[in-house]
Structure formats: C-alpha cells, structure tokens
Amino acid sequence: MEVLLVHPNFPGQFRRIAGALARMPGVRVIGVGDSSWMNATAKVPDVPVIAYPAPPRSGDSTHPYVRSFDEAVRRGQQVIQTLAAYKQQGLEPDVIVAHPGWGDAFFLREFFPGARIVGLFEYYYHARGADVGFDPETPSKLEDVFRLRMLNTTQLLALDSCDEGFSPTEWQRSRFPAMWQERLSVLHEGIDTARVAPDAGASFTLPNGAVLKAGDEVLTYVSRNLEPYRGFHVFMRALPAILQARPQCQVLIVGADGSSYGPKAVGAESHRQKYLAEVAGKLDLSRMHFLGALPFGDYVKVLQVSRLHVYLTYPFILSWSMLEAMSAGCLVLASSTPPVEEVITDGENGLLFPFRSHDVLATRAIDALSTPESFTRLRQRARESVVRKYDFETVSLPAYLQMLKA
C-alpha cells in the first residue's frame, strides 16, 4: 500500500502516523509539504518528503475577503505541478491523507482518481459562539464575519472532495455544518503516553543554572506562542497574587513571542512585552522564567517537574500540550471552555475556572500549590483518562489503520 501524507508543514499532525506506517511491512509512506514551511520541522525516519515551492502571494488587487482562498488555489496548483513529475515516474498512491485547510488537497481528487482521499478537518469558523468575539478585549467586527465566511470555503470544497474525514475532538467536529458531520469521525492524532509520563526523578535546569526537581513548587504554562487565544493575558494577570502568596514558587513559561492564531500585539513588539508592562512592579521577575520554544525532551521535563500546570484557550482547537501535561501526571488547572470540558471534569481529573476570571485562577492556583498532596488522585486520573482515550499506540493507531483500510 502506498500512502501520501499531505501537510504544508509536514509532518505536522501526521508525525506519529507517518512513523508508524513507515515501520509496517508492505507500506510505503511519502510526505508532501511546503519547502519553506518545512525548514524548521524534524524529519520522520524512513519517510521521504516531496517539497513543493511556496506559492506566490495574492496581489493587492485581490479582494481582501478572498485572499486566503486565492492563495489556497495557488497552493493546490503548486502541489499538483510538483507531483506531476513523480506521477510520471510511477507515483500512484492508494490512499491520500491530507490537511486541506491551506488548499494543498484542492486538486488531488482529479489528479489521482484511483486514490482514496481522507481529510483532517481541524476547524470550521463561526462568527458567533466560538473563538471569534469570545474575548471582549479583542471584539470582532462585521468585516471579520464576512471574511470568516469566505475562509470556510476551502474547508467546504475539501469536504466535498474527500471520501472520508476526521476531526481531533467531538467539539471540533461539532463546529462543522450538520449536513457534513456524518462524514466526519472523531480521531485524535494521539499522545505518546509512554514517553510523556510521570517521572518522580525528573529535573530541569534553568538558564541561570538552577535545577528544579519533581516535587518542587513549580507552576508551568505552555503555548506555541504566548497570545490571548491561549489565555496568556489572563495568566499574567493572575501571577502577582500567586507569587505574593507563594514566595517559593518558580514559574516556567514555554512558548515563542509570535502569534499563531489571533492578531499581533498592539502597542508592543509582543504579547509578552505588552502584559509584562501591564503588571510591571507587581512581579518577582527572578522567579519567572521565559524559556521560549524548547526541544521536545526538555519540554517533557518541564511538565514532569510541574506541581501545577495552567492551560487556557478560547473555544478553539484543543492544544496537544494540555493532553501531554495530563499524560505527564500534571495537576491541570484549565479554563472552562468547551474543548477543555470535553476532556477535563472539574474535581475528577483536573480543575477548571472561568476563562476571564484571573482572580479565580489565582485563588485556585494558590490552593493547589499549597497542598499538593490533596490532588494526588486528580493527577492519577488525569493520566488515566489520557491513556484510555488518547494514547497513540492503543487508541489512535488502530483507528487510523481501520480508516485507511476501509
């Protein structure tokens, strides 16, 4: 069986399934991705990659509402033009698994008519009731409503051209129009629970040379980028009260200074600078450690030494980091937003608080940091729930294989 995995930032969400398929006899796996986007991605052993050139950007004359669609068409065209040479050499995949959100999969149905096409449908935007307009500090405009309507065009065309699709969570699936949901199964990419596991002997060395160990009073926060979509502003506003009440607490913050989803910071170079300025003079900066983006092994150590892990998100795509924190045995204090509530039940396998209430976040964090022994069972249940529902080897991989062979 020949499988083509298409993702502009390959391997992206396909890292684990790509590796697993490559280890199976009789299966040939090939990745396809944007040559510029893949510069910083780690290769998957035994998986060759076909890189297509980054498509040209839309011109200024293109209507703002359709620029993303225009660029998706350009990207889809680049994919086909690149694959044409490989098809002449015999490339005829049996199955194509694609993330169609950027347009890569636009023309694959016509180009490989004999292939079964499966799509990862991550998110369908809504003008109300989800991430857009959720945070009063970043209100939506009528222009945003119109733009989002066009942004979903790529997803709708992909739904029509795929034989089957899947979404990582029930809530993400529920965002898609009802008429399409029956075509979408729920399949999370999976967590490596064997590697991301509790370790009572774990330690993490800070940039200043100090060593933190499992059991120390460590508060952690992780996001690809430090931005409001992941509640960074709420977390920062809670820190003065937490650090004042807990004079031994060390705060580890993992994440870069860009913007993955929402707008860039206004009036500052980054959201980190903006919200540090907001709480200036109220924090003991010697106990705050901004670690940037970390190698995976170091990131896991951060989770393993954490006494309390804070996670926030708009009603949006659920981060792997929350599930990995639970897998590592963290006590997770998270925002009570729909994607989180699908996984965490307050008082059973974690703690929840209202997203906008930094005061409640601070109060619950102080309690959790003060009496860690009171939350041992919640830590255990957190890991148990992730192993049961999201483990790659025992849950996600069998579901992937069933889908690919259907």
C-alpha positions as CSV (number, residue, x, y, z in Angstrom):
1,M,0.0,0.0,0.0
2,E,1.3,3.5,-0.9
3,V,0.2,6.3,1.3
4,L,0.7,10.0,0.6
5,L,0.5,12.3,3.6
6,V,0.0,15.9,2.6
7,H,0.5,18.8,5.0
8,P,2.2,22.2,4.2
9,N,4.1,21.9,7.5
10,F,4.8,18.2,7.1
11,P,4.8,16.1,9.2
12,G,2.5,18.4,11.4
13,Q,-0.2,16.3,12.9
14,F,0.9,13.3,10.8
15,R,4.2,12.8,12.6
16,R,3.2,9.7,14.6
17,I,1.1,8.0,12.0
18,A,3.8,8.6,9.4
19,G,6.4,6.9,11.6
20,A,4.1,4.0,12.5
21,L,3.1,3.4,8.8
22,A,6.8,3.5,7.7
23,R,7.6,0.7,10.1
24,M,4.9,-1.6,8.7
25,P,5.9,-4.2,6.1
26,G,4.3,-3.6,2.7
27,V,3.5,0.1,3.3
28,R,5.3,2.9,1.5
29,V,4.8,6.4,3.0
30,I,5.6,9.7,1.3
31,G,5.2,13.1,2.8
32,V,4.3,16.3,0.8
33,G,4.9,19.8,2.2
34,D,5.8,23.4,1.6
35,S,9.6,23.7,1.2
36,S,9.7,26.9,3.1
37,W,7.4,25.8,5.9
38,M,9.3,22.6,6.5
39,N,12.7,24.2,7.1
40,A,12.2,24.0,10.9
41,T,10.4,20.7,11.1
42,A,12.1,17.5,12.2
43,K,12.2,14.6,9.7
44,V,10.4,11.3,10.2
45,P,12.8,8.4,9.8
46,D,12.2,6.3,6.6
47,V,9.7,8.8,5.2
48,P,10.8,10.6,2.1
49,V,9.4,14.0,1.5
50,I,8.3,15.8,-1.7
51,A,8.7,19.5,-1.2
52,Y,6.8,22.0,-3.4
53,P,7.8,25.6,-3.8
54,A,5.9,28.1,-1.6
55,P,3.1,29.6,-3.8
56,P,3.2,33.3,-4.7
57,R,1.1,35.6,-2.5
58,S,-2.1,37.2,-3.7
59,G,-1.7,40.6,-5.3
60,D,-3.0,43.8,-3.8
61,S,-5.8,43.9,-6.4
62,T,-7.3,40.7,-4.9
63,H,-10.3,41.4,-2.7
64,P,-9.3,41.1,1.0
65,Y,-12.1,38.6,1.7
66,V,-10.9,36.1,-0.9
67,R,-7.1,36.4,-0.5
68,S,-6.9,33.3,1.7
69,F,-9.0,31.4,-0.9
70,D,-6.9,32.7,-3.8
71,E,-3.7,31.6,-2.0
72,A,-5.2,28.2,-1.3
73,V,-5.8,27.7,-5.0
74,R,-2.3,28.8,-5.8
75,R,-1.0,26.3,-3.2
76,G,-3.1,23.5,-4.6
77,Q,-1.7,24.2,-8.0
78,Q,1.9,24.1,-6.7
79,V,1.2,20.7,-5.2
80,I,0.0,19.3,-8.5
81,Q,2.7,20.8,-10.6
82,T,5.3,19.3,-8.2
83,L,3.7,15.9,-8.1
84,A,3.3,15.7,-11.8
85,A,7.0,14.7,-12.3
86,Y,6.6,12.0,-9.6
87,K,3.5,10.7,-11.2
88,Q,5.3,10.3,-14.5
89,Q,7.8,8.1,-12.6
90,G,5.0,5.9,-11.3
91,L,3.6,7.6,-8.2
92,E,0.0,6.4,-7.8
93,P,-1.0,6.4,-4.1
94,D,-3.7,4.1,-2.8
95,V,-4.6,6.4,0.0
96,I,-4.0,10.2,0.4
97,V,-4.3,11.7,3.9
98,A,-4.3,15.5,3.8
99,H,-4.8,18.5,6.0
100,P,-6.9,20.6,3.5
101,G,-7.0,23.8,5.5
102,W,-4.5,25.6,3.3
103,G,-5.6,24.3,-0.1
104,D,-3.0,21.5,-0.6
105,A,-5.7,19.0,-1.4
106,F,-7.7,21.1,-3.8
107,F,-7.0,19.1,-7.0
108,L,-5.8,15.7,-5.7
109,R,-9.1,14.0,-6.5
110,E,-8.8,14.8,-10.1
111,F,-5.1,14.2,-10.3
112,F,-5.2,10.8,-8.6
113,P,-8.6,9.5,-9.4
114,G,-7.9,6.0,-8.1
115,A,-6.8,7.1,-4.7
116,R,-9.0,7.1,-1.6
117,I,-8.8,10.6,0.0
118,V,-9.0,11.2,3.7
119,G,-9.1,14.7,5.2
120,L,-8.1,16.1,8.6
121,F,-10.8,18.7,9.3
122,E,-9.5,20.7,12.2
123,Y,-11.7,23.7,12.5
124,Y,-14.7,25.4,10.9
125,Y,-15.0,29.1,11.8
126,H,-18.2,30.7,13.2
127,A,-18.9,34.4,13.5
128,R,-20.5,33.8,16.9
129,G,-20.4,31.2,19.6
130,A,-16.8,30.1,19.4
131,D,-13.4,31.8,19.3
132,V,-14.4,34.9,17.3
133,G,-15.8,37.6,19.6
134,F,-15.3,35.4,22.6
135,D,-12.8,37.7,24.3
136,P,-14.2,41.2,24.9
137,E,-10.7,42.6,24.7
138,T,-10.5,41.6,21.1
139,P,-14.0,42.2,19.8
140,S,-15.0,41.1,16.3
141,K,-16.1,43.4,13.5
142,L,-18.6,43.0,10.8
143,E,-15.7,42.7,8.4
144,D,-14.5,39.7,10.4
145,V,-17.8,38.0,9.9
146,F,-17.6,38.4,6.1
147,R,-14.0,37.3,6.0
148,L,-14.7,34.2,8.0
149,R,-17.5,33.2,5.7
150,M,-15.0,33.1,2.8
151,L,-12.3,31.5,4.9
152,N,-14.5,28.4,5.3
153,T,-14.8,28.0,1.5
154,T,-11.6,25.9,1.4
155,Q,-13.0,23.5,4.1
156,L,-16.3,23.1,2.3
157,L,-14.7,22.3,-1.0
158,A,-12.4,19.8,0.7
159,L,-15.4,18.1,2.4
160,D,-16.9,17.6,-1.0
161,S,-13.8,16.1,-2.5
162,C,-12.8,13.7,0.3
163,D,-14.1,10.2,0.7
164,E,-13.9,10.4,4.5
165,G,-12.8,12.9,7.1
166,F,-12.0,13.2,10.7
167,S,-11.7,15.8,13.5
168,P,-9.5,15.6,16.5
169,T,-12.3,16.1,19.1
170,E,-16.1,15.9,19.3
171,W,-16.3,19.7,19.9
172,Q,-14.2,20.4,16.8
173,R,-16.4,18.1,14.7
174,S,-19.5,19.8,16.1
175,R,-18.3,23.1,14.5
176,F,-18.9,21.8,11.0
177,P,-22.3,22.2,9.3
178,A,-24.7,19.4,10.4
179,M,-25.0,18.1,6.9
180,W,-21.3,17.3,6.8
181,Q,-20.8,16.0,10.3
182,E,-21.9,12.4,9.4
183,R,-18.9,12.2,7.1
184,L,-16.5,13.1,9.9
185,S,-15.3,10.7,12.5
186,V,-13.6,11.7,15.7
187,L,-9.9,10.7,15.8
188,H,-7.3,12.5,17.8
189,E,-3.7,12.4,16.5
190,G,-2.7,10.6,19.6
191,I,-0.3,11.2,22.6
192,D,2.9,9.3,23.2
193,T,1.9,8.4,26.7
194,A,4.9,6.1,27.1
195,R,7.4,9.0,26.5
196,V,5.2,11.7,28.2
197,A,4.8,10.0,31.6
198,P,5.3,10.9,35.2
199,D,8.9,10.8,36.5
200,A,9.5,11.3,40.2
201,G,13.2,11.7,39.5
202,A,12.8,14.3,36.8
203,S,14.8,17.5,36.9
204,F,15.0,20.6,34.7
205,T,17.9,23.0,34.6
206,L,17.0,26.7,34.2
207,P,19.0,29.1,32.0
208,N,20.6,30.5,35.2
209,G,21.9,27.1,36.2
210,A,19.4,26.4,39.0
211,V,17.9,22.9,39.0
212,L,14.3,22.3,39.6
213,K,13.1,18.8,40.6
214,A,9.8,16.9,40.6
215,G,8.2,17.8,43.9
216,D,9.4,21.4,43.9
217,E,6.9,24.2,43.9
218,V,6.8,24.8,40.1
219,L,4.0,26.5,38.2
220,T,4.0,25.9,34.4
221,Y,2.3,27.4,31.4
222,V,2.9,26.2,27.8
223,S,1.7,27.6,24.4
224,R,3.2,27.5,20.9
225,N,3.1,31.3,21.1
226,L,2.3,33.5,24.1
227,E,-1.0,35.1,23.0
228,P,-4.6,35.8,24.1
229,Y,-6.1,32.9,22.2
230,R,-4.3,30.7,24.8
231,G,-5.2,33.0,27.7
232,F,-1.7,34.4,28.2
233,H,-3.1,37.8,29.3
234,V,-5.3,36.1,31.9
235,F,-2.4,34.0,33.2
236,M,-0.2,37.1,33.5
237,R,-2.8,39.0,35.5
238,A,-3.1,36.1,37.9
239,L,0.6,35.9,38.6
240,P,1.1,38.8,41.0
241,A,-1.4,37.3,43.6
242,I,0.1,33.8,43.1
243,L,3.7,34.9,43.6
244,Q,2.9,37.0,46.5
245,A,1.0,34.2,48.3
246,R,3.6,31.6,47.3
247,P,7.1,33.1,47.9
248,Q,8.9,29.8,46.9
249,C,7.1,29.3,43.7
250,Q,9.0,29.2,40.4
251,V,7.1,29.9,37.2
252,L,8.2,28.2,33.9
253,I,6.7,29.7,30.7
254,V,7.2,27.8,27.5
255,G,6.4,29.5,24.1
256,A,7.6,31.9,21.5
257,D,6.7,35.5,21.0
258,G,4.7,35.3,17.8
259,S,1.0,35.0,17.0
260,S,-0.3,31.6,15.9
261,Y,-4.0,32.4,15.7
262,G,-5.0,35.9,16.8
263,P,-3.8,39.4,15.9
264,K,-0.3,40.6,16.8
265,A,0.1,42.7,20.0
266,V,-0.9,46.4,19.7
267,G,1.5,48.9,21.2
268,A,4.2,46.4,21.9
269,E,6.6,44.1,20.0
270,S,4.9,41.0,21.5
271,H,2.1,40.0,23.8
272,R,4.8,39.0,26.4
273,Q,6.1,42.6,26.5
274,K,2.6,44.0,26.5
275,Y,1.4,42.1,29.5
276,L,4.6,42.3,31.4
277,A,4.3,46.0,31.1
278,E,0.7,45.8,32.4
279,V,1.8,44.1,35.6
280,A,5.1,45.9,35.9
281,G,6.3,46.3,39.5
282,K,3.9,43.5,40.8
283,L,6.1,40.5,39.9
284,D,9.2,39.0,41.3
285,L,10.9,38.6,37.9
286,S,13.7,36.5,39.4
287,R,11.1,33.7,39.8
288,M,9.7,33.9,36.3
289,H,11.5,32.1,33.5
290,F,10.5,32.6,29.9
291,L,12.0,29.6,28.2
292,G,10.9,30.2,24.6
293,A,10.3,27.2,22.3
294,L,12.0,24.1,23.7
295,P,13.2,20.8,22.3
296,F,10.6,18.1,23.0
297,G,12.7,16.3,25.6
298,D,13.2,19.5,27.6
299,Y,9.5,20.4,27.3
300,V,8.6,17.0,28.7
301,K,10.9,17.6,31.7
302,V,9.2,20.9,32.3
303,L,5.9,19.0,32.6
304,Q,7.4,16.3,34.8
305,V,8.6,18.8,37.4
306,S,5.4,20.8,37.4
307,R,3.3,21.0,40.6
308,L,0.6,22.8,38.8
309,H,0.1,23.3,35.1
310,V,-2.2,26.2,33.8
311,Y,-3.9,25.9,30.5
312,L,-6.3,28.3,28.9
313,T,-7.9,28.5,25.5
314,Y,-10.6,30.3,23.6
315,P,-13.4,27.9,22.3
316,F,-11.0,26.8,19.6
317,I,-8.7,23.9,18.7
318,L,-7.5,21.9,21.7
319,S,-3.8,22.0,22.3
320,W,-1.7,18.9,22.5
321,S,0.1,20.5,25.4
322,M,-2.9,20.1,27.7
323,L,-3.2,16.4,27.0
324,E,0.5,15.9,27.3
325,A,0.5,17.7,30.6
326,M,-2.2,15.3,31.8
327,S,-0.2,12.4,30.4
328,A,2.8,13.5,32.4
329,G,0.8,13.4,35.6
330,C,0.3,17.1,36.0
331,L,-2.4,18.7,38.0
332,V,-4.0,20.8,35.3
333,L,-5.9,24.0,36.1
334,A,-7.7,24.9,32.9
335,S,-10.3,27.3,31.5
336,S,-13.9,26.0,31.5
337,T,-14.2,26.4,27.7
338,P,-15.9,23.7,25.5
339,P,-12.8,22.0,24.1
340,V,-11.4,21.7,27.6
341,E,-14.6,20.5,29.1
342,E,-14.7,17.6,26.7
343,V,-11.6,16.2,28.4
344,I,-11.5,17.6,32.0
345,T,-14.2,17.3,34.6
346,D,-13.7,19.7,37.5
347,G,-12.6,17.8,40.6
348,E,-12.3,14.5,38.9
349,N,-9.2,14.7,36.6
350,G,-8.3,18.3,36.8
351,L,-9.5,21.7,37.9
352,L,-11.5,24.3,35.9
353,F,-12.1,28.1,36.2
354,P,-13.9,30.7,34.1
355,F,-11.6,31.9,31.3
356,R,-11.8,35.6,32.1
357,S,-11.5,35.3,35.9
358,H,-7.9,35.8,36.7
359,D,-8.9,36.2,40.3
360,V,-10.4,32.7,40.4
361,L,-7.4,31.4,38.6
362,A,-5.1,32.9,41.3
363,T,-7.2,31.6,44.2
364,R,-7.4,28.0,42.8
365,A,-3.7,28.0,41.9
366,I,-2.7,29.1,45.4
367,D,-4.7,26.3,46.9
368,A,-3.3,23.7,44.6
369,L,0.3,24.9,45.1
370,S,-0.2,25.0,48.9
371,T,-1.5,21.4,49.3
372,P,-0.2,19.3,46.5
373,E,-0.9,16.1,48.5
374,S,-4.6,16.9,48.3
375,F,-4.6,16.5,44.5
376,T,-2.6,13.2,44.0
377,R,-5.7,11.3,42.9
378,L,-6.6,14.0,40.3
379,R,-3.1,13.7,38.8
380,Q,-3.5,9.9,38.6
381,R,-6.9,10.3,37.0
382,A,-5.6,12.9,34.5
383,R,-3.1,10.4,33.2
384,E,-5.5,7.5,33.2
385,S,-8.0,9.5,31.1
386,V,-5.4,10.4,28.5
387,V,-4.1,6.8,28.3
388,R,-7.6,5.5,27.9
389,K,-8.9,7.9,25.3
390,Y,-5.8,9.5,23.5
391,D,-2.9,7.1,23.6
392,F,-1.5,6.8,20.1
393,E,-0.5,3.1,20.1
394,T,-3.6,1.6,21.6
395,V,-6.3,4.1,20.6
396,S,-5.3,6.4,17.7
397,L,-3.2,4.0,15.6
398,P,-5.8,1.2,15.4
399,A,-8.4,3.8,14.4
400,Y,-6.1,5.2,11.7
401,L,-5.5,1.8,10.3
402,Q,-9.1,0.9,10.2
403,M,-9.9,4.2,8.4
404,L,-7.0,3.7,5.8
405,K,-8.1,0.2,5.0
406,A,-11.9,1.0,4.8
